[in-house]
Amino acid sequence: MSEKPSDADFRCGTAALVGRPNVGKSTLLNAVLGWHLSIAGPKPQTTRHRILGVLTQAQGQILFLDTPGLHRGGARAINRQLNRTARQAMAEADVAVQVVEAGRWTAEDTQVWNALDANRPRLLAVSKVDAIKDKSALLPFLERIGAERAPDAVYLVSARRRDGLDDLVGGIISRLPTGAAVFAADELTDRSERFLAGEMVREQVMLRLGQELPYAATVEVTEFSEAEGRAMIHATIWVEREGQKAIVIGAGGAQLKVIGSAARRVMEKAFGRRVHLQLWVRVRENWSDDEAALKRFGYSE
């Protein structure tokens, strides 16, 4: 493992990526890191945990906190927990980066902005700018949010094209406190492969069955071991009703096989070795509104 960078002018600190649900925080983090760390999907609330991503450059080390989307409504226990997780990251971060969609500012965006600590740097990352062909059409939007919110800086970014990412990273590093790196230069996260494996399975469930059960599924890794150079992984996909179980399994087990094959390929690429993955599907009624279940599945961290 490489040494931790150290220099008198080196900067190191936390930057929370915050925003309303489904605005592209996880996609932006993955693009900045150049590695598929945080799962992303078309459905809101795909991110359910605070994910730490580490970016080390010559000038500094950013400890990115990818957070669940801060949202209104949703009386279930999991909704309350996701909002607590997002707010805690906002309170702890040295720099807050609110991700907003180019040309669109909603009431939920205002809710997020109002929750940020005005005594710490607040940056706006205006995402998906590649979808706007005429960039001059963004000027009124940028002028309005600049006047109404007065952020410390605004960055136009496209995760898909990697546009503006270097400027955003530089802007974050310049606002971090001076100090030695916390992680070695080649470390990308503090999360274990066991945790990441569960998230990779859940990502495939969300991508394939997001319309049928967008929030009803979670994944628990029950075994993670090594044998003959392979990762041996057993995981359970938990749903809330028997009908949902049938959807995940599919006719003759076809859907579960597709989910498992896709998740295994992602794991092998990320972990750099072969993976043997076995999946089961089980029912725990209303797990998303059960505090004990949330704790068991790692949502009350």
ABEGO torsion letter per residue (X at the ends): XBBBBBBAABBBEBBBBBEBBGAGAAAAAAAAAGBBABBBBABBGABABBBBBBBBBAAEBBBBBBBBBBBBEGABAAAAAAAAAAAAAAAABABBBBBBBBGBBBAAAAAAAAABBAABBBBBBBBGAAABABAAAAAAAAAAAAAAAGBABBBBBBAAAGBGAAAAAAAAAAABBBEBBABBAABABABBAAAAAAAAAAAAAAAAAAAABAAABBBBBABBBBBGGBBBBBBBBBBABAAAAAAAAEBGGAAAAAAAAAAAAAAAAAAGBBBBBBBBBBBBBGAAABAAAAAAAGABX
